[in-house]
Amino acid sequence: MSLDQPDFDTRAVRAGTLRSEFHEHSEALFLTSSFVFDSAAQAAARFAGEDEGFVYSRFANPTVRMFEQRLAALEGGEDCLATSSGMAAILSTCLATLRTGDHVLCGASVFGATTQLFSTLLARFGIEVTYVRGSDAQAWRDAVRPNTRLMYCESPSNPLMELVDLEAFAAAGRDAGALTVVDNCLCTPALQQPLRFGVDVVIHSATKSIDGQGRVLGGAIVGRRAFIRDTVLPVLRTAGPSLSPFNAWVLLKGLETLSLRLRAQSASAAGLARFLEANPAIERVYYPGLESHPQHALARRQQQAAGAVLSFDLRGPADDLRRRAWRAIDATSLMSITANLGDTRTTITHPASTTHSRLSAQQRQQAGIGEGLVRIAVGLEAVADLQRDLASALDAAG
C-alpha cells in the first residue's frame, strides 16, 4: 500500500475529511440551512457556480460533502451525490435521465418499492418498463429497444440473491447506448465495486449496511463527475430530495466500520445458510456463498464475500405456507421482525406480506416471491445462537 493509493479500510476512515478553522479531529456536524458570503460579488459567484463554496444545505453542505467524497472513494467513482433515502436516489437518477417515451429495462427480482416506482409512478409520465431475468445476460440484449435509455438491476437482488453478470450487463448497456445502473445495497463497496466492471452508476440505500445500526435514512448516487454534477445535481438542487447533515454525520461513522462488519456478517450468514440447507423443513436456500447456488462461481468472481442476507423457501402444502412462515418468524427470539436489513441485529421478514406486499399476486409470482419465502439479514450475534434460534422456530412452525 502506498500513501497515493491507500487501502479500502484506510479510505473508509480518512477519505473526504474536511476540517474547519478549528481543526477538529472527528468530522464536524454542520447544522445550518445556509452559508454567509464575504461579499455580494462572492454570493453571485457561488450562485453562478464560479466559486465552489457552499450556498444552501438543500444541495451542498460540508458534512454531507464529506460523506459523498468518502463513499465515492470507496466505490472507485469520480463523484457522488447523497439523497434522503435509497428510493430518492433511484427517483433522482430517473428524473435526471428519462423523459416521456423512453424505455427502461429492469431486473425482475428487485425490491418491491423499486418495482412500484417503475411500473406505477414512472408509467404515469409515459415511461415504459420491461422486466427481464437478471441472471440471463442475453435477455438484457434481447429486450433492448431503440428508445431504451436506462438499464437497472440489483446484484445481489433483494430478497432472492440473484446475481447479474456485471461485466456483461455493462457491455449490453454500452452497445444499446443506455445508462447502466446497479443497486449495490446488499454488498456495499466493502464487498463489490460495480464501476470496476464498466457499470455507469451505482445506487445505494445507505439506510442499510452503510449505517449499519438502523439509525437513519440515506441514499447515494455514485458515478462519473460529469454525470453527477451536470445531470443529477440540477435535479437535486431544484427538487430537494437531499440528505440531512445529521444523517450524513451518522453515515460517515458507519462507513468507518463497514468492512469489518460486512466481513463478520458474511461469515455468519454463510454458516447460517449451510445450517438451513441441511434442515428438512427447508425447500431451498438462496445464498450465493453456497456451492449449490447456480451463480456461486460468478459470486466468487465479482464479490469479495457473499454478503449478510439470505432467504429460504419453506417446504409444505402451498395453501399453508404463509401461516407456517409467520409461525416460524413469530417463534424466533433473537431476531427482530422488521423489513430493514444491514443492522448489527439480525432481522427477519416475510417478503410477500411486507416488502413486496404492494405488488400484485402475478407480479410476485413473476419475481419469484412465494408465500413460503422468509428473508434473514444476519447481524453480529453469535452464529451458533442464531442457528439454535432458527432450529427451534422451524420446529414450532410444524
N, C-alpha and C positions, 0 to 999 in steps of 0.2 A: 504493500500500500504506500502511495506517495501522498504528500500534502495536496498536490494538484488534483488527485483523484481519490478522495477518501472513501473508505468502505461504507456500505449501506448503514451499518449501526452508528457510525460517526456522523453521517449526514442526518440521521434521524434525530440526533441530539443537537447538532451545531448548525445545520444549513438554514439559511434565511434569517438568521438572528439580526435584528436591528436594535441598536442601543440609542437612547436619548441622551441629552446633555448630562443626565445624572449617572450614566454608565452603569445601569443596573445589570446584575448577573443573570437573573431569570428574565424571561420575556415580560415586558410591561403590558399591562392591560389599559388600552386607550378607550375609556368610556366617554366619548364625545361625539356629538352629531356632526359638528362642523369644525373647521380649522381657520385660524386667523391669519391674514396676509400682512406682509410688511408694508404694502402699498397698493393702491388701486391698479397700478400697472402690473404688479405681480398677480393680483387676483384675475385680471384679464388674461394674462399669460397662462395661468393654470386652467381656467375655464376653456381656453382655446387649445389646450394640450401641448403648449410650447414649453411649459415648466412642469416637471414630473412630481411636484409636491402634492400634498393631499388637499382635497377640496371639501368633500362631503362623505360621510361614512356609508351612505347608501351604495356607493360604488368604489370606495377606496378608504382603507383605514390601516394604520400601521400594524396592529395586532393581526388583522385579517391578512395583510400582505405577508407577514412572516409565515403564517400557515400556508398560504399559497406557494410561496417560494420553496418552503421545505418539502411540501408534497410533490411539487414539480421536480425537485432534485431527486426524490426517491423513485419517482416513476420514470425518470430519464426524459422528461418533457422540457420544452423550452419555456413554457409559461403555464399558469393555472389561474382560474377564477373560482372563488368559493361562493356557494349558494346556501340558502336557508335549509335545504334538505336535498336528499338524493333525487327525489322526484322533481324538485325545482331545477336541478342540474340537467335532467333529461328534457324538461319542458323548454328551458332556455336554449339548449342546443337545437331543438326542433324549431323554435321561433326564429333562431338566427339563420337557419339553413333552408327551411321549407316554405313553399307558397302553394296557393290553390293550384291543383292539377298535378302536383308532384306525387311520387310513389315511394313508399318505404318498404324495405324488406326487414323482417324481424324474426328472430328465432322463436319457434313455437313454445319453447319451455322457458318462460321468463316470469318475473314477479307479477302478481295479479294486477297491481296498480299500473304497471307499465303497459300491460295489455289494454286496460281501461283507457289510458291516455291515448294510445294509438288508435284503438277501434272506436272509441266514443267521442273524445274531445277533438282530436285532430280531424276526424271524419266530418265534423260539423263545418269545417273550413275547406272541404273538398280535397282532402289529402287521403289517398288510398294506401292501404297496408296489405301486404301479403305475408303470411306466416309460413316459414319453412323449417324443416328438421335441421336444427343447428349443427348436428354432427355429420350431416351429409354435405360434403364440400361441393358436390356437383349440383345439389339442389339450389344452392345460392345462385350459381351461374344460370341455371335453367329458369329461375324466376325473375331474372333481371328484365326490365322493360326500358324502352328509350327514355322514359321520364323518371327512372329510379334515381333518387338524389341521396338517399341515406340508407345504410345497411347497419342494423343494430343487433347486438347479441349480448347475452351474459355467458361468461365462461369462467368457472362452472356456473350452471344455471341454478336458480332457486325455485323449487326445492329438490329437483331430480338429479342434480350434479352432472348434467350433460355438458360435455366439453365441445368447444368449437376449435378446429384446427386454425389457429390464429394466422399463421403464415398464408394458408390457402384462402382464408377469409379476406385478408388484406389484399392479396393478389386479385381476387374476384372484384373487389371494390375498385381497385385501380383500373382494371380493364373496363369496368362499367362507367367510370367517371363519377362514382358515388363516394360520399364520405363514409368511412367505416368507423363505427363507434362500438366500444366494448365496455360493458359494465364490469368493473374489476372488484366489486364489493366483497365477494366471498374470499378471494385470495389476498387482495391488497397488494401494494408493491413489495411487501415483505416476501411474498411467495411467487409473484408473477408480474412481469412488466410488458403488457401488450404492445407498447410502442416499439419495443425491440424487434417485433415480428412484422413491422410495417404498418400497423394499425394507425389511423389518423388521430383518433380522440379516445381518451379514457374517461369514464364517468365513475364517480364514487358516491355512495351513501356513507358519508363519514360518521353518521349516526351509529354505524355498526362497529366493526373491529377497530377502526381508526380511533374512535373514542375509547371503546373497549370496556366501559363500565356502565353503559346505559344511562348516561347523564344528560346529553344534549343532542339536538338535531344539527345536521350539517350535510352539505354536499359539495362536490367539486367537479370541475371540467379541466382536463389536462391535455395539452397538445402543442402544436406549433405556435410560436409567438404571434405571427400574422393572423392566424385564425382566432386565437384567443382575444387579441387586442382589437382587431379590425372588424371581426364578425360577431363575436359573442358579447364583448364589453358594451356595445351600444344597446343591446337588449337589457343587460343587467342594469346599466345606468338609467335607462328610461323606465323599465318595468319594476325594478327594485326587489327581486327575489334574493336579497343579499344575506350573507352570513353575518350574525351579530358579533361584535368584538369579544364579548364574553365567551360565546360558544367557540370562537376561534382560539381563544386562550386555553380553553379546556382541551380542544382537539390537538393543539400543539403539544400538550403534555402527553396525550395519547400516543402521538407519533414516536415519542422518545422510547416507549416500551413495546412498540408494535411488533418488532421482530422477535423479541423474547417471548411475548405472549403467543404469537401465531405458531412458533415452533413447538412450544409446550402443548398448546391446544390441538395442533395437528397430530402430535404423537398420541395424545389421549383419544382423539377421535378414531385413529387407526385401530387402537386397541379395542375400543368400544364396537367398531364396525365388525371386526373379526369375531368378537364375542356374540354379536347379534346374528351373524351369518350362520353360526352353529346352533342357534336356538330353533327348535322345531315349530314354534309359533310364527316364525317369520318366513314369508314367501320370498322376499328379495330385499337386499340391502343396496342402496345407491350411495356408493362412495368410491371415487376414482383411485384411492390408495389401495383398494383390494385387487388382488391379481385376477379375480373373477370379473372385474368391471371391464366392459368391452373397450374402453378407452384408457386403460391403465398405462399402456405404452406412451400414448400421447400426453397423459398427465406427467409422466416422468420426464418427457422431453421439454415441456414448456412451463412446468411449475417446479418450485423448489421443494414443495411438500403438497399433500393432497388437501389441506385445509381443515377447518374445525367443524364443518357442517356435514351432516349425513341424514339420509331418510331411509325409511323401510316400509314395505307393504306387509300388513298382517295377513296370515293365511286363514281362510274360512269362507263360509257362505256369503255371497255378495250382499244379501239383504241384512246381514248382521254386522258388517264391517265397521260402519260408523259407530254403532253402540260399543263395540269391543275396543275400538281405537280410543273413544272417550273414556272408557273404563280404565284402560291402561294408563292414559295420561293422568287421570284423576288419582290413580293409585301410586304415582311416584311421590317421593317425599323430599328428594334432593334437587328436583328440577322445577324451575319457575315456569308456570303455564302462561306464556306470553309469546306474541308473534315476533318480538325483536330477536336479533341474533348478534353475535360478536361480543357478548358480555363476558366478564370473568366468571359469572354464574351461568351454569348450564340452563338452557331454555328448551321447552318442548311445546309443540303446537300441532294442530290438525289442519293442514293447509286447505282442504276442501271447505271447511266451515269458518276459516279465518282469512288468511292472506289471499286466497283465491275464491272467496265466497261470493264476490260480486260478478264473477264470470257465470255465464250460463252453463247448464249441465253439459251441453255439447262442447263448449269451449274448454271446460275442464277435462272432458274426455280426450279432446284433441291434444291438450297439453300434457296428458298422462297423469292428471291429478285424481287419483281414485279415493274412494271413501275409506279405505283401509290404510292410507298413507299417513305416516307420522314423521315429522321433521324434528331433529335434535341439533342444537347448536352447542357444542361442547365448550365448557368453561375451564376453570383452573382447579376444580375439585380433583381429588384422587380418583383415577380411572377405576380402581377396584371398587370404590364406593358406588360409582355410577353404574357399574356392571351389576352389583348386588341390588341396587335400587330398581333397575330395569327388569332384572330377573323376577323380582317379587311382583312388580307391576304387571308383567306379562302373564304371570300365574293368576293374578287377580282378574285379568281380563277374560280368562277361560280359554 
